[in-house]
């Protein structure tokens, strides 16, 4: 399928195993004809989704990583609050502050998201890792990966996520198999 990719949106996360480098090959294999629903079972950074979002009426996104899905929902629903928290983290950024944020627990979706993005952008090579007990295993890199455009990227991604539904994998599989 030859698709001129009009959407140049980039994901707000760097993700190991990203489909970014093979997006054009994957697009060639999308079905012909009208597109109503898009199902993405391995969302990760969302490289393919952000390139083909405009082709579909509704998108169903899933990933096994709960913090990742929480982050997509918070970016979709509260981009301004996520950006405010990220700005605060960036303002106070240091090695000690990085580990303070890393070790902080919260059940607030906006704080989970800001922490998730902050650790992704400031950890060694942006690699997301967790220990068996679920705690973050990311290490401080000393490099500043947050670009000034992260706020606009989050806002742009929020707009693209408007008609998307983020589901846990069980509901996702059920939904995809009934259509």
ZAVEX-140713 format. One line per 10 residues: number of its first residue (from 1); their letters; for each residue x, y, z of N, C-alpha, C. Coordinates in nm, 2 decimals. Layout:
NUM	a	X/Y/Z/X/Y/Z/X/Y/Z; ...
END
This chain:
1	xxxxxxxxxx	0.08/-0.12/0.00/0.00/0.00/0.00/0.09/0.12/0.00; 0.07/0.21/-0.09/0.15/0.33/-0.10/0.07/0.44/-0.03; 0.13/0.49/0.08/0.06/0.59/0.16/0.16/0.71/0.17; 0.11/0.83/0.13/0.19/0.95/0.15/0.17/0.99/0.29; 0.27/0.98/0.37/0.25/1.01/0.51/0.25/1.16/0.54; 0.13/1.21/0.56/0.11/1.35/0.58/0.15/1.39/0.72; 0.13/1.30/0.81/0.15/1.33/0.95/0.30/1.31/0.99; 0.36/1.41/1.03/0.50/1.41/1.07/0.52/1.41/1.22; 0.42/1.37/1.29/0.43/1.37/1.44/0.53/1.27/1.49; 0.60/1.31/1.59/0.70/1.22/1.65/0.66/1.18/1.79
11	xxxxxxxxxx	0.69/1.06/1.83/0.65/1.02/1.96/0.72/1.11/2.07; 0.65/1.11/2.19/0.71/1.19/2.30/0.81/1.11/2.38; 0.82/0.98/2.35/0.92/0.89/2.42/1.02/0.83/2.32; 1.14/0.81/2.37/1.23/0.73/2.30/1.21/0.59/2.35; 1.20/0.49/2.26/1.17/0.35/2.30/1.26/0.25/2.23; 1.32/0.17/2.31/1.41/0.06/2.26/1.31/-0.04/2.19; 1.35/-0.08/2.07/1.26/-0.17/1.99/1.16/-0.09/1.91; 1.18/0.04/1.89/1.09/0.12/1.82/1.08/0.07/1.67; 0.96/0.10/1.62/0.93/0.07/1.48/0.97/0.18/1.39; 1.03/0.29/1.44/1.06/0.41/1.37/1.13/0.38/1.24
21	xxxxxxxxxx	1.23/0.30/1.24/1.32/0.27/1.13/1.25/0.19/1.02; 1.14/0.12/1.06/1.08/0.03/0.96/0.93/0.08/0.93; 0.90/0.20/0.97/0.76/0.25/0.95/0.72/0.24/0.81; 0.80/0.28/0.71/0.76/0.28/0.57/0.73/0.14/0.52; 0.81/0.04/0.56/0.79/-0.10/0.53/0.65/-0.15/0.59; 0.63/-0.11/0.71/0.50/-0.15/0.77/0.38/-0.09/0.71; 0.39/0.04/0.67/0.28/0.10/0.61/0.25/0.04/0.47; 0.34/-0.02/0.40/0.32/-0.09/0.28/0.23/-0.21/0.30; 0.22/-0.26/0.42/0.14/-0.38/0.45/0.01/-0.35/0.51; -0.03/-0.23/0.53/-0.16/-0.20/0.58/-0.26/-0.24/0.48
31	xxxxxxxxxx	-0.38/-0.28/0.52/-0.49/-0.32/0.42/-0.53/-0.20/0.34; -0.57/-0.24/0.22/-0.63/-0.14/0.12/-0.77/-0.10/0.17; -0.82/0.00/0.11/-0.96/0.04/0.13/-0.98/0.13/0.25; -1.11/0.15/0.28/-1.14/0.24/0.40/-1.09/0.18/0.53; -1.04/0.27/0.61/-0.99/0.22/0.74/-1.07/0.28/0.85; -1.12/0.19/0.93/-1.21/0.24/1.04/-1.14/0.23/1.17; -1.08/0.11/1.20/-1.01/0.09/1.33/-0.87/0.05/1.31; -0.78/0.10/1.40/-0.64/0.06/1.40/-0.62/0.00/1.54; -0.55/-0.12/1.54/-0.52/-0.19/1.66/-0.37/-0.20/1.67; -0.32/-0.15/1.78/-0.17/-0.16/1.81/-0.15/-0.23/1.94
41	xxxxxxxxxx	-0.11/-0.36/1.93/-0.09/-0.43/2.05/0.04/-0.41/2.12; 0.14/-0.36/2.05/0.27/-0.33/2.11/0.31/-0.19/2.09; 0.25/-0.10/2.16/0.25/0.04/2.14/0.39/0.10/2.16; 0.46/0.07/2.27/0.59/0.13/2.29/0.59/0.28/2.27; 0.69/0.33/2.20/0.69/0.47/2.17/0.59/0.52/2.07; 0.52/0.43/2.00/0.41/0.47/1.91/0.45/0.52/1.78; 0.57/0.49/1.73/0.62/0.54/1.60/0.53/0.51/1.48; 0.48/0.39/1.47/0.39/0.35/1.36/0.25/0.43/1.38; 0.20/0.42/1.50/0.07/0.49/1.53/0.07/0.63/1.49; 0.18/0.71/1.53/0.18/0.85/1.50/0.20/0.88/1.35
51	xxxxxxxxxx	0.25/0.78/1.27/0.26/0.80/1.13/0.13/0.77/1.06; 0.05/0.68/1.11/-0.08/0.64/1.04/-0.21/0.68/1.10; -0.20/0.76/1.21/-0.32/0.80/1.29/-0.42/0.86/1.20; -0.38/0.94/1.11/-0.48/1.02/1.02/-0.56/0.93/0.93; -0.52/0.80/0.91/-0.58/0.71/0.82/-0.70/0.64/0.88; -0.72/0.65/1.01/-0.82/0.57/1.08/-0.92/0.66/1.16; -1.04/0.60/1.17/-1.14/0.67/1.24/-1.12/0.66/1.39; -1.08/0.54/1.44/-1.06/0.52/1.58/-0.94/0.42/1.60; -0.87/0.45/1.70/-0.75/0.37/1.73/-0.76/0.30/1.87; -0.71/0.18/1.87/-0.71/0.10/2.00/-0.56/0.07/2.03
61	xxxxxxxxxx	-0.51/0.12/2.14/-0.37/0.11/2.17/-0.35/0.02/2.29; -0.25/-0.06/2.29/-0.22/-0.14/2.41/-0.07/-0.17/2.42; -0.04/-0.20/2.54/0.10/-0.24/2.58/0.09/-0.31/2.71; 0.19/-0.40/2.74/0.19/-0.47/2.87/0.24/-0.37/2.98; 0.31/-0.26/2.94/0.36/-0.17/3.04/0.26/-0.07/3.09; 0.22/-0.09/3.21/0.11/0.00/3.27/0.15/0.14/3.28; 0.27/0.17/3.32/0.32/0.31/3.32/0.32/0.38/3.18; 0.34/0.30/3.08/0.34/0.35/2.95/0.20/0.39/2.91; 0.10/0.30/2.93/-0.04/0.32/2.90/-0.09/0.44/2.98; -0.05/0.44/3.11/-0.09/0.55/3.20/-0.04/0.69/3.14
71	xxxxxxxxxx	0.08/0.68/3.09/0.14/0.80/3.03/0.07/0.85/2.90; 0.03/0.75/2.82/-0.05/0.79/2.70/-0.18/0.85/2.74; -0.25/0.80/2.84/-0.38/0.85/2.88/-0.36/0.99/2.94; -0.25/1.01/3.02/-0.23/1.14/3.08/-0.20/1.25/2.98; -0.11/1.21/2.88/-0.08/1.30/2.77/-0.21/1.34/2.69; -0.29/1.24/2.67/-0.42/1.26/2.60/-0.51/1.36/2.68; -0.53/1.33/2.81/-0.63/1.40/2.89/-0.57/1.53/2.96; -0.45/1.53/3.00/-0.39/1.64/3.08/-0.26/1.69/3.03; -0.24/1.73/2.90/-0.11/1.76/2.85/-0.05/1.88/2.93; -0.13/1.98/2.96/-0.08/2.10/3.03/-0.02/2.07/3.17
81	xxxxxxxxxx	-0.08/1.98/3.24/-0.03/1.94/3.37/0.10/1.86/3.36; 0.10/1.77/3.26/0.22/1.69/3.24/0.34/1.78/3.20; 0.31/1.88/3.11/0.41/1.98/3.08/0.46/2.06/3.19; 0.37/2.10/3.28/0.40/2.18/3.40/0.50/2.10/3.49; 0.47/1.98/3.51/0.55/1.89/3.60/0.69/1.87/3.53; 0.69/1.84/3.40/0.82/1.83/3.33/0.90/1.95/3.34; 0.84/2.07/3.33/0.91/2.19/3.33/0.98/2.21/3.47; 0.90/2.17/3.57/0.95/2.17/3.71/1.07/2.08/3.73; 1.06/1.96/3.68/1.17/1.86/3.69/1.29/1.91/3.61; 1.27/1.97/3.50/1.38/2.02/3.42/1.45/2.13/3.49
91	xxxxxxxxxx	1.37/2.22/3.55/1.43/2.33/3.63/1.52/2.29/3.74; 1.48/2.18/3.81/1.56/2.14/3.92/1.66/2.02/3.89; 1.67/2.00/3.76/1.75/1.88/3.72/1.89/1.88/3.77; 1.93/1.77/3.83/2.07/1.74/3.88/2.07/1.59/3.90; 2.18/1.53/3.93/2.19/1.39/3.96/2.11/1.36/4.08; 2.13/1.43/4.19/2.05/1.41/4.31/1.90/1.42/4.29; 1.86/1.52/4.21/1.72/1.54/4.19/1.66/1.42/4.10; 1.74/1.38/4.00/1.70/1.27/3.92/1.67/1.14/4.01; 1.76/1.11/4.10/1.73/1.00/4.19/1.62/1.02/4.29; 1.60/1.14/4.32/1.48/1.18/4.41/1.35/1.15/4.33
101	xxxxxxxxxx	1.34/1.20/4.21/1.23/1.17/4.13/1.21/1.02/4.10; 1.32/0.96/4.07/1.32/0.81/4.04/1.26/0.73/4.16; 1.29/0.77/4.28/1.25/0.69/4.40/1.12/0.74/4.45; 1.06/0.84/4.40/0.93/0.90/4.45/0.82/0.81/4.40; 0.73/0.77/4.49/0.61/0.70/4.45/0.49/0.79/4.44; 0.41/0.77/4.34/0.28/0.84/4.32/0.18/0.76/4.25; 0.06/0.78/4.29/-0.05/0.71/4.21/-0.13/0.81/4.13; -0.08/0.93/4.12/-0.14/1.04/4.04/-0.09/1.01/3.89; -0.18/0.99/3.80/-0.14/0.97/3.66/-0.05/1.07/3.59; -0.08/1.20/3.63/0.01/1.31/3.57/0.15/1.30/3.63
111	xxxxxxxxxx	0.16/1.27/3.76/0.30/1.26/3.82/0.37/1.13/3.77; 0.29/1.02/3.75/0.35/0.90/3.69/0.41/0.93/3.55; 0.33/1.00/3.48/0.37/1.04/3.34/0.49/1.13/3.33; 0.49/1.23/3.41/0.60/1.33/3.41/0.73/1.25/3.46; 0.72/1.17/3.56/0.83/1.09/3.60/0.88/1.00/3.49; 0.78/0.93/3.43/0.81/0.83/3.32/0.89/0.90/3.21; 0.84/1.02/3.16/0.90/1.09/3.05/1.04/1.14/3.10; 1.04/1.20/3.22/1.17/1.26/3.27/1.28/1.15/3.28; 1.24/1.03/3.34/1.34/0.93/3.34/1.38/0.88/3.20; 1.29/0.87/3.11/1.31/0.83/2.98/1.41/0.93/2.91
121	xxxxxxxxxx	1.40/1.06/2.93/1.48/1.16/2.87/1.61/1.18/2.93; 1.63/1.15/3.06/1.75/1.17/3.13/1.83/1.05/3.17; 1.77/0.93/3.15/1.84/0.81/3.18/1.94/0.77/3.08; 2.03/0.68/3.11/2.13/0.64/3.02/2.07/0.59/2.89; 2.10/0.66/2.78/2.05/0.63/2.65/1.89/0.62/2.64; 1.82/0.67/2.73/1.68/0.66/2.73/1.62/0.52/2.74; 1.70/0.43/2.80/1.66/0.30/2.81/1.56/0.28/2.93; 1.45/0.22/2.91/1.35/0.19/3.02/1.38/0.05/3.07; 1.41/0.04/3.20/1.44/-0.09/3.26/1.37/-0.09/3.39; 1.33/-0.21/3.43/1.27/-0.23/3.57/1.33/-0.36/3.63
131	xxxxxxxxxx	1.34/-0.36/3.76/1.38/-0.48/3.83/1.26/-0.57/3.84; 1.28/-0.70/3.88/1.18/-0.80/3.89/1.06/-0.75/3.98; 1.10/-0.67/4.08/1.00/-0.62/4.18/0.92/-0.50/4.12; 0.95/-0.45/4.00/0.88/-0.35/3.94/0.94/-0.21/3.95; 1.04/-0.20/4.04/1.11/-0.07/4.06/1.20/-0.03/3.94; 1.21/0.10/3.91/1.28/0.15/3.80/1.43/0.11/3.82; 1.49/0.07/3.71/1.63/0.03/3.71/1.72/0.12/3.62; 1.66/0.24/3.59/1.73/0.33/3.50/1.84/0.40/3.58; 1.94/0.43/3.50/2.06/0.51/3.57/2.07/0.64/3.50; 2.12/0.73/3.58/2.14/0.87/3.54/2.25/0.88/3.44
141	xxxxxxxxxx	2.23/0.96/3.33/2.33/0.96/3.23/2.42/1.09/3.23; 2.37/1.19/3.30/2.45/1.32/3.30/2.42/1.40/3.17; 2.36/1.34/3.07/2.32/1.41/2.95/2.18/1.47/2.96; 2.16/1.58/2.89/2.02/1.64/2.89/1.96/1.61/2.76; 1.86/1.52/2.76/1.79/1.48/2.64/1.66/1.55/2.62; 1.61/1.62/2.72/1.49/1.69/2.70/1.51/1.81/2.61; 1.44/1.82/2.51/1.46/1.93/2.41/1.35/2.04/2.45; 1.37/2.16/2.41/1.28/2.26/2.44/1.14/2.23/2.37; 1.14/2.15/2.27/1.01/2.13/2.20/0.93/2.01/2.26; 0.97/1.96/2.38/0.90/1.85/2.44/0.75/1.89/2.47
151	xxxxxxxxxx	0.73/2.01/2.51/0.60/2.06/2.55/0.51/2.06/2.42; 0.56/2.11/2.31/0.48/2.11/2.19/0.46/1.97/2.13; 0.56/1.89/2.15/0.54/1.75/2.11/0.43/1.68/2.19; 0.43/1.70/2.32/0.32/1.64/2.40/0.19/1.70/2.36; 0.18/1.83/2.34/0.05/1.88/2.30/0.00/1.83/2.16; 0.10/1.81/2.07/0.06/1.76/1.94/0.02/1.61/1.96; 0.09/1.53/2.04/0.05/1.39/2.06/-0.09/1.39/2.13; -0.11/1.48/2.22/-0.24/1.48/2.29/-0.36/1.50/2.19; -0.34/1.59/2.09/-0.44/1.61/1.99/-0.46/1.48/1.91; -0.35/1.41/1.87/-0.36/1.29/1.79/-0.42/1.17/1.87
161	xxxxxxxxxx	-0.42/1.18/2.00/-0.47/1.07/2.09/-0.62/1.09/2.12; -0.68/1.20/2.07/-0.82/1.23/2.10/-0.91/1.12/2.08; -0.91/1.05/1.97/-1.00/0.95/1.93/-0.94/0.81/1.95; -0.85/0.80/2.05/-0.79/0.67/2.08/-0.83/0.62/2.21; -0.84/0.49/2.21/-0.87/0.42/2.34/-0.76/0.33/2.38; -0.71/0.36/2.50/-0.60/0.28/2.55/-0.65/0.17/2.64; -0.62/0.04/2.61/-0.68/-0.07/2.68/-0.57/-0.16/2.73; -0.61/-0.23/2.84/-0.52/-0.34/2.89/-0.53/-0.45/2.78; -0.43/-0.54/2.78/-0.42/-0.63/2.67/-0.54/-0.73/2.66; -0.60/-0.77/2.78/-0.71/-0.86/2.77/-0.83/-0.80/2.70
171	xxxxxxxxx	-0.87/-0.68/2.74/-0.98/-0.61/2.67/-0.94/-0.58/2.52; -0.82/-0.55/2.50/-0.77/-0.52/2.37/-0.79/-0.64/2.27; -0.74/-0.76/2.32/-0.76/-0.88/2.24/-0.90/-0.92/2.22; -0.98/-0.90/2.32/-1.13/-0.93/2.31/-1.19/-0.83/2.20; -1.16/-0.71/2.21/-1.21/-0.61/2.12/-1.17/-0.64/1.98; -1.04/-0.67/1.96/-0.99/-0.69/1.82/-1.05/-0.82/1.76; -1.08/-0.92/1.85/-1.13/-1.05/1.80/-1.28/-1.05/1.77; -1.35/-0.95/1.82/-1.49/-0.94/1.80/-1.53/-0.85/1.68; -1.43/-0.79/1.62/-1.45/-0.70/1.50/-1.40/-0.76/1.37
END
